[in-house]
Amino acid sequence: MSSHVAEARLEGEPDRPRIRACWTYTLTGVLLSLGAPLGALAIRILGGVSDIPAELSEHRFFYQYELIGSSLVFGLAGWLVGRRADRYRSGRDLYRDLAEHDDLTALANARAFAAHQRRAAEHSARYREPLSLLLLDVDQLKAINDTLGHKAGGAALVRVAEVLNECKREDDLAARWGGDEFALLMCGADVVAARRQAESIVERLRTRPLRVGTRERPISVTIGISTSVGGNARDLFDRADRALYAGKAAGRNCVVSDAD
């Protein structure tokens, strides 16, 4: 599987810097180690020692030994536990990313996209903000596979994913919906903004043909757009899907909105 999948994050979920658990646990262990000399001093006080400065001065090497020794032991134990926790967290994040992202393009996969779209639709309904969905179908992908090979077909899908990432806004979510279909969810975007984005994608692909050896093959997509304010996710998708098929029926390599 592609190594970059492990580094991908769904848009809208910032990759916050983390302090490694091994250092957090080490510091915690060192702080806990203070209990050894303090406990020893408390026992001496309970035993009748009243002059604490004199006690510390007379037995300073003992208390220093207690502090240094317990710091090393507790600090090392904390580091070992934290290192194990870091490994567990890295493995958890890796499997989460593999479950949420498409292996070929590193975009969100259909399952992650559907969950994000449901949340976005709920937000749109609550705050009465527009929500736009773009469904993209790569034109004649089968012909690319048949004439140039499946490796070229995969390269075409990667090229579309690259253009989606270049064109989308920071808060938009791009996904490979499946096969030769992609999706782009635009929160807060009305139909005008969605159409402008779709046309930008079509135009950029037009200027970025696929090169396979000495051969050059243009890549184009058909895009269906739907926009709603407070609508449900299923209806938004169905309307974008109908617009997409209308575009394919009209000859492909075009943008069609459900508002047309």
N, C-alpha and C positions, 0 to 999 in steps of 0.2 A: 504494500500500500504506500501511497505517496507520503513522504515524511512531512510535507508542509501541512497535511491535514491536522497533525497534532498541534500546530501553531495557530490554526484558524480559530476565530471566535465569531459567534453570531453578532451581526451588526446590532448596535443598541445595548450590547453587553460589554462594557469596557474591560479591558484586560488590566485589572488593578495590580500594582506592584505588591508582591508579597514578601514578607520577611521569612526566610527559611526556618522551618520548624526546628532544625538542629541547633540554630543559634538561640532561638527563643527558649528552648528547653535547657540549653546550657546556662543561659542567664538565670533561669528559674532555679536550676540546681545550685548555682553559686549563691543566690540569695537565700535558699533554704539552708545552705551550709553554715550560715551565720548562727543557726540555732545551736550548733555544737558548742562553741565557746560561750555563748550566752546561757545555754543550759548548764554548763559546768559552773559558771559564775553564780547562777541562781541557786544551785545545790550548795555552793560554799556559803552563800548568804543565809540560806535556811539552816546551815550547820553552825551559824553563830558568827560568821565574819561580818564585821560592821564597817571596817575601814576599806571601802572598795578601791580607792586609788592605791593604797598600800598593797592590797591583794594583787592588783594588776601589775604593779611594779615588781613585786617579789616573785610572782609566777608568770612573768611576761612570756618567757620562752614556751611554757606549757600552753598558754592561750594562743600564742602565734602558731604553734604546731597544730593545735586544734583547728584554727581558722584555715591555715594553708592546706592541711591534710584533708579536711572535710570539703573544702572548695574544689580540690582536685578530684576527689571521689565523686561528689555530687555533680560537679560540672561534666565529668566524663560520662557519668551515667545519663545525664540529661542530653548530652550530645548524641549518644548511641540511640536513645529513645527517639530523639528528634530526627535523626537520620532515617530511622525506620518509618517515621510518620511522613517525611518528605517523599520517600519512595512510594508509599501508599497513595499520597496525594497526586504524585505524578502519574501513577498508573490509572487512578480514577479519572483524572483530567483527560488522559489519552483516550480511554474508552468512551468517555462522554463525547469527545470531539469526533471520534470515529462513528458514533451513533447519530450525530447531528449533521455531519457534513458528507458531501459527495466525494468519493475517493479520487475521481478523475479531475474535477474542476476545483475542489476545495470550497465550493459554494455550499450553502445550507442544502440539506436534502429535503424531500417532500414532507417527511414527518415533522421535522423541525420547523419548516416553513408554515405548515398548517397550524401548528400550535401558536406560532408567532402571529399569524393572521387572525386567529380567534381573539387573541389579546388586543390586537390593534383594532379590530372591529368593535370590541367592547369599549375601548378608549374613545373611538370615534362617536359611538352612541352616547357615551356619558358626557363628553365635552362638545358635542355637535361640531366636530371637525371633519373635513373631507378626508376620504381614504381612497386611494387609487391603486388598481392592480393592473399590471401589464403581463400578459401571457405571450411568450415568444415561441415560435416554431421555426427550427432551422430548415430552410428550403432545400429540398432535394438532397438530404443527407444520404439517402440510400444510393443515389447516383454517384456521390463522392466515394462511398465505400466500394461500389462496384468498379469504378474506373481507376481510382487511385489507391484503393486498399483501406482496410479498417484502421490502420495507423493514421492515415490522413483524415479519416472520419473523426477519430478521437481528437486529432489536432484542431479540426474545425470546431468541435465542441469547446475545447480549451480556449480557442480564439474568441468565441462568443462570450465565454465567462470573463475573459480579460476585458473585453469591451464593456460588459455590464459593470464590472468593478471600476472602470475608468469613468463611466458616465454617471453612475448613481451618486446620489447625495450621501452624506455621512450617515444619516439615520435610516436610509432605505435598506431593505433586506432583499438580496438577490439569492436565487436558489435554482438548482437544476431540478426541475419537477419530475423528470424521468425521460429516458430515451433522448429524443431530440427536442424536448420542450424545456423552457426556462420560465421563471417567474420573477417579477420585481414588484415589491410592495412599497408604496410611497405614502407614508403617513403625512397628513396635512397638505396633500397635493390635490388641487382641483383638476378638472378635465383639461384645462389649458396647459397647466404645468406637466401633466402626465403625457399629453400629446407631444409637447416640446421635448420631453425626455425620450420618448419613443423615436421621434424623428432623428434625434441626435444619435441614438444607437444605430439606426438604419444607415445613416450617413457615414458614421465612423467605420462600420463594417464594409461599406462600399469602397472606402479608401484603403482597406487592409485585406487584400486578397491573400489566399493561402498559397504558399509556395511549397511544392514538393519536387525536389530535385530541380530540373529545368522547367518544370511545368508550373503554371499559375492558375489557380481556380478561385473565382470570386465566391464569397460567402454572403448570403443574404438571409434575412429573417422576415417572417410575417408576424405582426404584433396586434393583439387584440387588447383593448383598453376598457375597463369599467371603473366608474367612480360613484361613490355613494357617501351620504352623511347619515350615519346611524344605522346603515343596513347590516344584515348579518353576513358572515363570512361565506356561507354556501351560495347565497344569492350573488354576491360580488364575483365569486369565481365563475358561476354559471354564465353570467352576462359577459364576462371577459372571454370565456370559452366560445360563446356564440359569435362574438365580434371577431375572434381569431379565425374561426371557420369561414366567416363571411369574407375575410381578407384572403384566405386561401382559395376560396371560390372565385374571387375577383382577379386572380392571377399571381398571388404571392408578392413578396418583396414590397410590402406596403403596411400602412398603419390604419387600423379601423377601430373606431370607438363605438361603444353601445349608444352614445348620444348622436351618432351620425344619422 
